[in-house]
Amino acid sequence: MDLWTILAWVGRIGFAAFFVNGGVSHFTNAKGITGYAQAKGVPAAALGVPVSGAMLIVGGLLILFSWHAIVGAALLVLFLLPAAFLIHNYWTESDPMMKANQQAHFWKNIALAAAAVLVAVGHHRGAL
């Protein structure tokens, strides 16, 4: 195994672990996450939390194992972009600390969605 193969595995493991961990928390802390989503005005939050948890877990695992990784990346993007705008809508916050916190999470989601798009492009081109 060469260095690039090792690095590809390190990257996939780290990337996937972030999403699988988040997805698992959607099930282990469903009540808290659902309450937070409801407080942010997310429609059908009680249904959306387990569905989005499954999207995170499946998306992360598909990328980890490079099996239908483009589908996995799409699942992550389909979670990350709505979550950025519905949950981390920092422009609605009046408290400066909450605004800064939500702004950091908003841009984290945007950056991770962009990274997932790059994963999809890499797989489409046969580079990953």
Chimera marker file (.cmm) of the C-alpha trace (Angstrom):
<marker_set name="trace">
<marker id="1" x="0.000" y="0.000" z="0.000" r="1" g="1" b="0" radius="0.5"/>
<marker id="2" x="1.485" y="3.339" z="-1.030" r="1" g="1" b="0" radius="0.5"/>
<marker id="3" x="1.312" y="6.643" z="0.847" r="1" g="1" b="0" radius="0.5"/>
<marker id="4" x="-1.568" y="8.024" z="-1.250" r="1" g="1" b="0" radius="0.5"/>
<marker id="5" x="-3.712" y="4.965" z="-0.587" r="1" g="1" b="0" radius="0.5"/>
<marker id="6" x="-3.077" y="5.337" z="3.127" r="1" g="1" b="0" radius="0.5"/>
<marker id="7" x="-3.893" y="9.033" z="3.012" r="1" g="1" b="0" radius="0.5"/>
<marker id="8" x="-7.103" y="8.353" z="1.074" r="1" g="1" b="0" radius="0.5"/>
<marker id="9" x="-8.187" y="5.941" z="3.818" r="1" g="1" b="0" radius="0.5"/>
<marker id="10" x="-7.254" y="8.435" z="6.553" r="1" g="1" b="0" radius="0.5"/>
<marker id="11" x="-9.302" y="11.123" z="4.803" r="1" g="1" b="0" radius="0.5"/>
<marker id="12" x="-12.297" y="8.866" z="4.224" r="1" g="1" b="0" radius="0.5"/>
<marker id="13" x="-12.243" y="7.585" z="7.803" r="1" g="1" b="0" radius="0.5"/>
<marker id="14" x="-12.070" y="11.102" z="9.261" r="1" g="1" b="0" radius="0.5"/>
<marker id="15" x="-14.720" y="12.490" z="6.927" r="1" g="1" b="0" radius="0.5"/>
<marker id="16" x="-17.092" y="9.564" z="7.433" r="1" g="1" b="0" radius="0.5"/>
<marker id="17" x="-16.587" y="9.461" z="11.207" r="1" g="1" b="0" radius="0.5"/>
<marker id="18" x="-17.782" y="13.056" z="11.510" r="1" g="1" b="0" radius="0.5"/>
<marker id="19" x="-21.069" y="12.269" z="9.746" r="1" g="1" b="0" radius="0.5"/>
<marker id="20" x="-21.671" y="8.828" z="11.231" r="1" g="1" b="0" radius="0.5"/>
<marker id="21" x="-21.149" y="10.264" z="14.721" r="1" g="1" b="0" radius="0.5"/>
<marker id="22" x="-23.580" y="13.084" z="13.992" r="1" g="1" b="0" radius="0.5"/>
<marker id="23" x="-26.113" y="10.669" z="12.550" r="1" g="1" b="0" radius="0.5"/>
<marker id="24" x="-25.924" y="8.379" z="15.560" r="1" g="1" b="0" radius="0.5"/>
<marker id="25" x="-26.558" y="11.373" z="17.826" r="1" g="1" b="0" radius="0.5"/>
<marker id="26" x="-29.778" y="12.019" z="15.884" r="1" g="1" b="0" radius="0.5"/>
<marker id="27" x="-30.988" y="8.713" z="17.326" r="1" g="1" b="0" radius="0.5"/>
<marker id="28" x="-29.347" y="8.712" z="20.775" r="1" g="1" b="0" radius="0.5"/>
<marker id="29" x="-30.393" y="12.325" z="21.451" r="1" g="1" b="0" radius="0.5"/>
<marker id="30" x="-33.493" y="12.423" z="19.250" r="1" g="1" b="0" radius="0.5"/>
<marker id="31" x="-35.583" y="14.243" z="21.836" r="1" g="1" b="0" radius="0.5"/>
<marker id="32" x="-33.076" y="17.059" z="22.295" r="1" g="1" b="0" radius="0.5"/>
<marker id="33" x="-32.329" y="17.481" z="18.591" r="1" g="1" b="0" radius="0.5"/>
<marker id="34" x="-36.033" y="17.369" z="17.716" r="1" g="1" b="0" radius="0.5"/>
<marker id="35" x="-36.781" y="20.024" z="20.334" r="1" g="1" b="0" radius="0.5"/>
<marker id="36" x="-34.008" y="22.236" z="18.984" r="1" g="1" b="0" radius="0.5"/>
<marker id="37" x="-35.211" y="21.787" z="15.401" r="1" g="1" b="0" radius="0.5"/>
<marker id="38" x="-38.779" y="22.611" z="16.466" r="1" g="1" b="0" radius="0.5"/>
<marker id="39" x="-37.553" y="25.727" z="18.268" r="1" g="1" b="0" radius="0.5"/>
<marker id="40" x="-35.843" y="26.809" z="15.038" r="1" g="1" b="0" radius="0.5"/>
<marker id="41" x="-39.139" y="26.357" z="13.155" r="1" g="1" b="0" radius="0.5"/>
<marker id="42" x="-38.142" y="23.285" z="11.152" r="1" g="1" b="0" radius="0.5"/>
<marker id="43" x="-41.293" y="21.676" z="9.724" r="1" g="1" b="0" radius="0.5"/>
<marker id="44" x="-41.937" y="18.011" z="10.638" r="1" g="1" b="0" radius="0.5"/>
<marker id="45" x="-38.917" y="17.978" z="12.945" r="1" g="1" b="0" radius="0.5"/>
<marker id="46" x="-39.994" y="14.743" z="14.657" r="1" g="1" b="0" radius="0.5"/>
<marker id="47" x="-39.816" y="12.973" z="11.287" r="1" g="1" b="0" radius="0.5"/>
<marker id="48" x="-36.872" y="14.963" z="9.962" r="1" g="1" b="0" radius="0.5"/>
<marker id="49" x="-34.494" y="14.138" z="12.800" r="1" g="1" b="0" radius="0.5"/>
<marker id="50" x="-34.409" y="10.348" z="12.302" r="1" g="1" b="0" radius="0.5"/>
<marker id="51" x="-34.513" y="10.720" z="8.506" r="1" g="1" b="0" radius="0.5"/>
<marker id="52" x="-31.583" y="13.136" z="8.567" r="1" g="1" b="0" radius="0.5"/>
<marker id="53" x="-29.765" y="10.888" z="11.033" r="1" g="1" b="0" radius="0.5"/>
<marker id="54" x="-30.106" y="8.015" z="8.591" r="1" g="1" b="0" radius="0.5"/>
<marker id="55" x="-28.916" y="10.255" z="5.744" r="1" g="1" b="0" radius="0.5"/>
<marker id="56" x="-25.787" y="11.154" z="7.719" r="1" g="1" b="0" radius="0.5"/>
<marker id="57" x="-24.980" y="7.560" z="8.662" r="1" g="1" b="0" radius="0.5"/>
<marker id="58" x="-25.637" y="6.105" z="5.209" r="1" g="1" b="0" radius="0.5"/>
<marker id="59" x="-23.890" y="8.973" z="3.419" r="1" g="1" b="0" radius="0.5"/>
<marker id="60" x="-20.833" y="8.683" z="5.627" r="1" g="1" b="0" radius="0.5"/>
<marker id="61" x="-20.618" y="4.906" z="5.252" r="1" g="1" b="0" radius="0.5"/>
<marker id="62" x="-21.043" y="5.000" z="1.470" r="1" g="1" b="0" radius="0.5"/>
<marker id="63" x="-18.126" y="7.430" z="1.238" r="1" g="1" b="0" radius="0.5"/>
<marker id="64" x="-16.056" y="5.454" z="3.743" r="1" g="1" b="0" radius="0.5"/>
<marker id="65" x="-16.315" y="2.253" z="1.730" r="1" g="1" b="0" radius="0.5"/>
<marker id="66" x="-16.264" y="3.987" z="-1.692" r="1" g="1" b="0" radius="0.5"/>
<marker id="67" x="-19.435" y="2.162" z="-2.605" r="1" g="1" b="0" radius="0.5"/>
<marker id="68" x="-21.885" y="4.473" z="-4.371" r="1" g="1" b="0" radius="0.5"/>
<marker id="69" x="-19.907" y="7.357" z="-2.901" r="1" g="1" b="0" radius="0.5"/>
<marker id="70" x="-21.622" y="9.855" z="-5.212" r="1" g="1" b="0" radius="0.5"/>
<marker id="71" x="-24.973" y="8.876" z="-3.671" r="1" g="1" b="0" radius="0.5"/>
<marker id="72" x="-23.388" y="9.185" z="-0.214" r="1" g="1" b="0" radius="0.5"/>
<marker id="73" x="-22.082" y="12.658" z="-1.033" r="1" g="1" b="0" radius="0.5"/>
<marker id="74" x="-25.515" y="13.664" z="-2.347" r="1" g="1" b="0" radius="0.5"/>
<marker id="75" x="-27.155" y="12.518" z="0.900" r="1" g="1" b="0" radius="0.5"/>
<marker id="76" x="-24.728" y="14.639" z="2.900" r="1" g="1" b="0" radius="0.5"/>
<marker id="77" x="-25.278" y="17.717" z="0.719" r="1" g="1" b="0" radius="0.5"/>
<marker id="78" x="-29.053" y="17.225" z="0.964" r="1" g="1" b="0" radius="0.5"/>
<marker id="79" x="-28.698" y="17.347" z="4.751" r="1" g="1" b="0" radius="0.5"/>
<marker id="80" x="-26.017" y="20.024" z="5.090" r="1" g="1" b="0" radius="0.5"/>
<marker id="81" x="-27.491" y="22.792" z="2.956" r="1" g="1" b="0" radius="0.5"/>
<marker id="82" x="-31.002" y="22.821" z="4.475" r="1" g="1" b="0" radius="0.5"/>
<marker id="83" x="-29.490" y="22.486" z="7.959" r="1" g="1" b="0" radius="0.5"/>
<marker id="84" x="-27.247" y="25.477" z="7.290" r="1" g="1" b="0" radius="0.5"/>
<marker id="85" x="-30.157" y="27.696" z="6.301" r="1" g="1" b="0" radius="0.5"/>
<marker id="86" x="-32.850" y="26.361" z="8.667" r="1" g="1" b="0" radius="0.5"/>
<marker id="87" x="-30.859" y="25.585" z="11.819" r="1" g="1" b="0" radius="0.5"/>
<marker id="88" x="-27.787" y="27.824" z="11.616" r="1" g="1" b="0" radius="0.5"/>
<marker id="89" x="-29.493" y="30.974" z="10.304" r="1" g="1" b="0" radius="0.5"/>
<marker id="90" x="-27.146" y="33.327" z="12.151" r="1" g="1" b="0" radius="0.5"/>
<marker id="91" x="-28.655" y="36.410" z="10.502" r="1" g="1" b="0" radius="0.5"/>
<marker id="92" x="-31.740" y="36.012" z="12.738" r="1" g="1" b="0" radius="0.5"/>
<marker id="93" x="-29.753" y="36.069" z="15.998" r="1" g="1" b="0" radius="0.5"/>
<marker id="94" x="-29.600" y="39.234" z="18.076" r="1" g="1" b="0" radius="0.5"/>
<marker id="95" x="-27.175" y="37.998" z="20.745" r="1" g="1" b="0" radius="0.5"/>
<marker id="96" x="-23.592" y="38.501" z="19.462" r="1" g="1" b="0" radius="0.5"/>
<marker id="97" x="-22.324" y="35.241" z="20.968" r="1" g="1" b="0" radius="0.5"/>
<marker id="98" x="-25.173" y="33.185" z="19.492" r="1" g="1" b="0" radius="0.5"/>
<marker id="99" x="-24.753" y="34.959" z="16.170" r="1" g="1" b="0" radius="0.5"/>
<marker id="100" x="-21.030" y="34.103" z="16.078" r="1" g="1" b="0" radius="0.5"/>
<marker id="101" x="-21.730" y="30.492" z="17.083" r="1" g="1" b="0" radius="0.5"/>
<marker id="102" x="-24.426" y="30.017" z="14.447" r="1" g="1" b="0" radius="0.5"/>
<marker id="103" x="-22.313" y="31.760" z="11.819" r="1" g="1" b="0" radius="0.5"/>
<marker id="104" x="-19.445" y="29.328" z="12.485" r="1" g="1" b="0" radius="0.5"/>
<marker id="105" x="-21.824" y="26.365" z="12.163" r="1" g="1" b="0" radius="0.5"/>
<marker id="106" x="-23.420" y="27.804" z="9.024" r="1" g="1" b="0" radius="0.5"/>
<marker id="107" x="-20.075" y="28.125" z="7.248" r="1" g="1" b="0" radius="0.5"/>
<marker id="108" x="-18.946" y="24.717" z="8.559" r="1" g="1" b="0" radius="0.5"/>
<marker id="109" x="-21.992" y="23.170" z="6.878" r="1" g="1" b="0" radius="0.5"/>
<marker id="110" x="-21.341" y="25.068" z="3.638" r="1" g="1" b="0" radius="0.5"/>
<marker id="111" x="-17.677" y="23.986" z="3.626" r="1" g="1" b="0" radius="0.5"/>
<marker id="112" x="-18.568" y="20.357" z="4.364" r="1" g="1" b="0" radius="0.5"/>
<marker id="113" x="-21.184" y="20.387" z="1.601" r="1" g="1" b="0" radius="0.5"/>
<marker id="114" x="-18.534" y="21.700" z="-0.787" r="1" g="1" b="0" radius="0.5"/>
<marker id="115" x="-16.144" y="18.966" z="0.375" r="1" g="1" b="0" radius="0.5"/>
<marker id="116" x="-18.853" y="16.354" z="-0.266" r="1" g="1" b="0" radius="0.5"/>
<marker id="117" x="-19.269" y="17.757" z="-3.783" r="1" g="1" b="0" radius="0.5"/>
<marker id="118" x="-15.506" y="17.375" z="-4.286" r="1" g="1" b="0" radius="0.5"/>
<marker id="119" x="-15.767" y="13.746" z="-3.105" r="1" g="1" b="0" radius="0.5"/>
<marker id="120" x="-18.496" y="13.154" z="-5.687" r="1" g="1" b="0" radius="0.5"/>
<marker id="121" x="-16.432" y="14.787" z="-8.458" r="1" g="1" b="0" radius="0.5"/>
<marker id="122" x="-13.384" y="12.751" z="-7.466" r="1" g="1" b="0" radius="0.5"/>
<marker id="123" x="-15.362" y="9.518" z="-7.615" r="1" g="1" b="0" radius="0.5"/>
<marker id="124" x="-16.990" y="10.473" z="-10.908" r="1" g="1" b="0" radius="0.5"/>
<marker id="125" x="-13.562" y="11.092" z="-12.417" r="1" g="1" b="0" radius="0.5"/>
<marker id="126" x="-12.155" y="7.874" z="-10.936" r="1" g="1" b="0" radius="0.5"/>
<marker id="127" x="-9.676" y="9.774" z="-8.777" r="1" g="1" b="0" radius="0.5"/>
<marker id="128" x="-10.910" y="8.348" z="-5.468" r="1" g="1" b="0" radius="0.5"/>
<link id1="1" id2="2" r="1" g="1" b="0" radius="0.2"/>
<link id1="2" id2="3" r="1" g="1" b="0" radius="0.2"/>
<link id1="3" id2="4" r="1" g="1" b="0" radius="0.2"/>
<link id1="4" id2="5" r="1" g="1" b="0" radius="0.2"/>
<link id1="5" id2="6" r="1" g="1" b="0" radius="0.2"/>
<link id1="6" id2="7" r="1" g="1" b="0" radius="0.2"/>
<link id1="7" id2="8" r="1" g="1" b="0" radius="0.2"/>
<link id1="8" id2="9" r="1" g="1" b="0" radius="0.2"/>
<link id1="9" id2="10" r="1" g="1" b="0" radius="0.2"/>
<link id1="10" id2="11" r="1" g="1" b="0" radius="0.2"/>
<link id1="11" id2="12" r="1" g="1" b="0" radius="0.2"/>
<link id1="12" id2="13" r="1" g="1" b="0" radius="0.2"/>
<link id1="13" id2="14" r="1" g="1" b="0" radius="0.2"/>
<link id1="14" id2="15" r="1" g="1" b="0" radius="0.2"/>
<link id1="15" id2="16" r="1" g="1" b="0" radius="0.2"/>
<link id1="16" id2="17" r="1" g="1" b="0" radius="0.2"/>
<link id1="17" id2="18" r="1" g="1" b="0" radius="0.2"/>
<link id1="18" id2="19" r="1" g="1" b="0" radius="0.2"/>
<link id1="19" id2="20" r="1" g="1" b="0" radius="0.2"/>
<link id1="20" id2="21" r="1" g="1" b="0" radius="0.2"/>
<link id1="21" id2="22" r="1" g="1" b="0" radius="0.2"/>
<link id1="22" id2="23" r="1" g="1" b="0" radius="0.2"/>
<link id1="23" id2="24" r="1" g="1" b="0" radius="0.2"/>
<link id1="24" id2="25" r="1" g="1" b="0" radius="0.2"/>
<link id1="25" id2="26" r="1" g="1" b="0" radius="0.2"/>
<link id1="26" id2="27" r="1" g="1" b="0" radius="0.2"/>
<link id1="27" id2="28" r="1" g="1" b="0" radius="0.2"/>
<link id1="28" id2="29" r="1" g="1" b="0" radius="0.2"/>
<link id1="29" id2="30" r="1" g="1" b="0" radius="0.2"/>
<link id1="30" id2="31" r="1" g="1" b="0" radius="0.2"/>
<link id1="31" id2="32" r="1" g="1" b="0" radius="0.2"/>
<link id1="32" id2="33" r="1" g="1" b="0" radius="0.2"/>
<link id1="33" id2="34" r="1" g="1" b="0" radius="0.2"/>
<link id1="34" id2="35" r="1" g="1" b="0" radius="0.2"/>
<link id1="35" id2="36" r="1" g="1" b="0" radius="0.2"/>
<link id1="36" id2="37" r="1" g="1" b="0" radius="0.2"/>
<link id1="37" id2="38" r="1" g="1" b="0" radius="0.2"/>
<link id1="38" id2="39" r="1" g="1" b="0" radius="0.2"/>
<link id1="39" id2="40" r="1" g="1" b="0" radius="0.2"/>
<link id1="40" id2="41" r="1" g="1" b="0" radius="0.2"/>
<link id1="41" id2="42" r="1" g="1" b="0" radius="0.2"/>
<link id1="42" id2="43" r="1" g="1" b="0" radius="0.2"/>
<link id1="43" id2="44" r="1" g="1" b="0" radius="0.2"/>
<link id1="44" id2="45" r="1" g="1" b="0" radius="0.2"/>
<link id1="45" id2="46" r="1" g="1" b="0" radius="0.2"/>
<link id1="46" id2="47" r="1" g="1" b="0" radius="0.2"/>
<link id1="47" id2="48" r="1" g="1" b="0" radius="0.2"/>
<link id1="48" id2="49" r="1" g="1" b="0" radius="0.2"/>
<link id1="49" id2="50" r="1" g="1" b="0" radius="0.2"/>
<link id1="50" id2="51" r="1" g="1" b="0" radius="0.2"/>
<link id1="51" id2="52" r="1" g="1" b="0" radius="0.2"/>
<link id1="52" id2="53" r="1" g="1" b="0" radius="0.2"/>
<link id1="53" id2="54" r="1" g="1" b="0" radius="0.2"/>
<link id1="54" id2="55" r="1" g="1" b="0" radius="0.2"/>
<link id1="55" id2="56" r="1" g="1" b="0" radius="0.2"/>
<link id1="56" id2="57" r="1" g="1" b="0" radius="0.2"/>
<link id1="57" id2="58" r="1" g="1" b="0" radius="0.2"/>
<link id1="58" id2="59" r="1" g="1" b="0" radius="0.2"/>
<link id1="59" id2="60" r="1" g="1" b="0" radius="0.2"/>
<link id1="60" id2="61" r="1" g="1" b="0" radius="0.2"/>
<link id1="61" id2="62" r="1" g="1" b="0" radius="0.2"/>
<link id1="62" id2="63" r="1" g="1" b="0" radius="0.2"/>
<link id1="63" id2="64" r="1" g="1" b="0" radius="0.2"/>
<link id1="64" id2="65" r="1" g="1" b="0" radius="0.2"/>
<link id1="65" id2="66" r="1" g="1" b="0" radius="0.2"/>
<link id1="66" id2="67" r="1" g="1" b="0" radius="0.2"/>
<link id1="67" id2="68" r="1" g="1" b="0" radius="0.2"/>
<link id1="68" id2="69" r="1" g="1" b="0" radius="0.2"/>
<link id1="69" id2="70" r="1" g="1" b="0" radius="0.2"/>
<link id1="70" id2="71" r="1" g="1" b="0" radius="0.2"/>
<link id1="71" id2="72" r="1" g="1" b="0" radius="0.2"/>
<link id1="72" id2="73" r="1" g="1" b="0" radius="0.2"/>
<link id1="73" id2="74" r="1" g="1" b="0" radius="0.2"/>
<link id1="74" id2="75" r="1" g="1" b="0" radius="0.2"/>
<link id1="75" id2="76" r="1" g="1" b="0" radius="0.2"/>
<link id1="76" id2="77" r="1" g="1" b="0" radius="0.2"/>
<link id1="77" id2="78" r="1" g="1" b="0" radius="0.2"/>
<link id1="78" id2="79" r="1" g="1" b="0" radius="0.2"/>
<link id1="79" id2="80" r="1" g="1" b="0" radius="0.2"/>
<link id1="80" id2="81" r="1" g="1" b="0" radius="0.2"/>
<link id1="81" id2="82" r="1" g="1" b="0" radius="0.2"/>
<link id1="82" id2="83" r="1" g="1" b="0" radius="0.2"/>
<link id1="83" id2="84" r="1" g="1" b="0" radius="0.2"/>
<link id1="84" id2="85" r="1" g="1" b="0" radius="0.2"/>
<link id1="85" id2="86" r="1" g="1" b="0" radius="0.2"/>
<link id1="86" id2="87" r="1" g="1" b="0" radius="0.2"/>
<link id1="87" id2="88" r="1" g="1" b="0" radius="0.2"/>
<link id1="88" id2="89" r="1" g="1" b="0" radius="0.2"/>
<link id1="89" id2="90" r="1" g="1" b="0" radius="0.2"/>
<link id1="90" id2="91" r="1" g="1" b="0" radius="0.2"/>
<link id1="91" id2="92" r="1" g="1" b="0" radius="0.2"/>
<link id1="92" id2="93" r="1" g="1" b="0" radius="0.2"/>
<link id1="93" id2="94" r="1" g="1" b="0" radius="0.2"/>
<link id1="94" id2="95" r="1" g="1" b="0" radius="0.2"/>
<link id1="95" id2="96" r="1" g="1" b="0" radius="0.2"/>
<link id1="96" id2="97" r="1" g="1" b="0" radius="0.2"/>
<link id1="97" id2="98" r="1" g="1" b="0" radius="0.2"/>
<link id1="98" id2="99" r="1" g="1" b="0" radius="0.2"/>
<link id1="99" id2="100" r="1" g="1" b="0" radius="0.2"/>
<link id1="100" id2="101" r="1" g="1" b="0" radius="0.2"/>
<link id1="101" id2="102" r="1" g="1" b="0" radius="0.2"/>
<link id1="102" id2="103" r="1" g="1" b="0" radius="0.2"/>
<link id1="103" id2="104" r="1" g="1" b="0" radius="0.2"/>
<link id1="104" id2="105" r="1" g="1" b="0" radius="0.2"/>
<link id1="105" id2="106" r="1" g="1" b="0" radius="0.2"/>
<link id1="106" id2="107" r="1" g="1" b="0" radius="0.2"/>
<link id1="107" id2="108" r="1" g="1" b="0" radius="0.2"/>
<link id1="108" id2="109" r="1" g="1" b="0" radius="0.2"/>
<link id1="109" id2="110" r="1" g="1" b="0" radius="0.2"/>
<link id1="110" id2="111" r="1" g="1" b="0" radius="0.2"/>
<link id1="111" id2="112" r="1" g="1" b="0" radius="0.2"/>
<link id1="112" id2="113" r="1" g="1" b="0" radius="0.2"/>
<link id1="113" id2="114" r="1" g="1" b="0" radius="0.2"/>
<link id1="114" id2="115" r="1" g="1" b="0" radius="0.2"/>
<link id1="115" id2="116" r="1" g="1" b="0" radius="0.2"/>
<link id1="116" id2="117" r="1" g="1" b="0" radius="0.2"/>
<link id1="117" id2="118" r="1" g="1" b="0" radius="0.2"/>
<link id1="118" id2="119" r="1" g="1" b="0" radius="0.2"/>
<link id1="119" id2="120" r="1" g="1" b="0" radius="0.2"/>
<link id1="120" id2="121" r="1" g="1" b="0" radius="0.2"/>
<link id1="121" id2="122" r="1" g="1" b="0" radius="0.2"/>
<link id1="122" id2="123" r="1" g="1" b="0" radius="0.2"/>
<link id1="123" id2="124" r="1" g="1" b="0" radius="0.2"/>
<link id1="124" id2="125" r="1" g="1" b="0" radius="0.2"/>
<link id1="125" id2="126" r="1" g="1" b="0" radius="0.2"/>
<link id1="126" id2="127" r="1" g="1" b="0" radius="0.2"/>
<link id1="127" id2="128" r="1" g="1" b="0" radius="0.2"/>
</marker_set>
